[in-house]
Amino acid sequence: MPSMSELVRLTEQPAATELYMIAGWQQWADAGCISSGLPGYIIEATGARKIGELNVGGCYLFQVPGTHHFLRPEVKLSEGYRESITKYVNELYYTEQAGRGLVIFAGNEPHLDVERYAEAFFAAVKRLGVKRVVALGGVYGPVPYDKAREVHAVYSLPDLGEKLEDYAVKFSNYEGGVTISTYLIDRAEREGIEFISFYGFVPAYDFSTEKAQIDGLRVEDDYRAWAEIMHRVNTMFGIWLDLEDLERKGAESAAEMKAKLEKLDRKMPSLKIKEHMARLNDEFEETVFMPLDDMWEDELGDILDGIDK
């Protein structure tokens, strides 16, 4: 078994008194780019610096027959010169606020030797002294595009379930193939580590019929889901990442989806898109996450408005 130092390369040991981690992957369960896109957004928004990486090069395949474009790294050439080549990365970034540290992990789901990968991941968690890990994932589903996203939670330790009830989540009863984060949850329980996976349900609509084979509509970068998951992370970790930009982008994305649906409805009225969307809205039970501090702010605002009047 490789040593902890062989599995993880750290260039810095953060000195924060409390450290938390948010983790995402280029992976199978990545609807709305929640897992692959949100960590990079946080890194850029906070100016987080790279502090290390996992040493897991043996966990990736170069090729398997029939998967030529799926597995291989991609190269970009310009007049014969190699400008860039993509690589599988599993990098650790760090930022902090008021003595609380946030480690952002951005990785690639492994192809093989997942046990070595898990060993390396938790070696990093232990060396950094991370108190709790929140992993990200996304699932496509026929849910309203203009309502709060449904967030499901999976957790490692039994006592976390009760704590998560305050975060407006649903607890999954899924049975089937694992994602990388659900695989890591099993290892986390054996290690006694607090590990939570948040899965956002991302709007996707399939209007194809026997007579009309058309491309479905879905939200590619679900900024609303990103923002709503990060509201939960902010509250859970006691950090204050500004989410105004994500909320604005989420509103723009909703307006774009509305326009696409209206255009398709005009083009193909036989699909009865308005009726379909109305039925989805009627059947959808919206669950809005409102942390205690936001509730107090809203109550105080109502009181002050009353005084002004």
Secondary structure, DSSP 8 states (H G I E B T S, - for coil): ---HHHHEEES-----SEEEEEEEEE-SSBGGGHHHHHHHHHHHHHT-EEEEEE--GGG--S--TT-HHHHS--EEEETTEEEEE-----EEEEEEETTEEEEEEEEE--SS-HHHHHHHHHHHHHHHTEEEEEEEEEEEES--TTS---EEEEESSTTHHHHHGGG--EE----SS--HHHHHHHHHHHHT-EEEEEEEEEEEE----SS-----EE-SS-HHHHHHHHHHHHHHHT-----HHHHHHHHHHHHHHHHHHHHHHHH-GGG-HHHHHHHHHHH--------HHHHHHHHHHHHHHHHH-
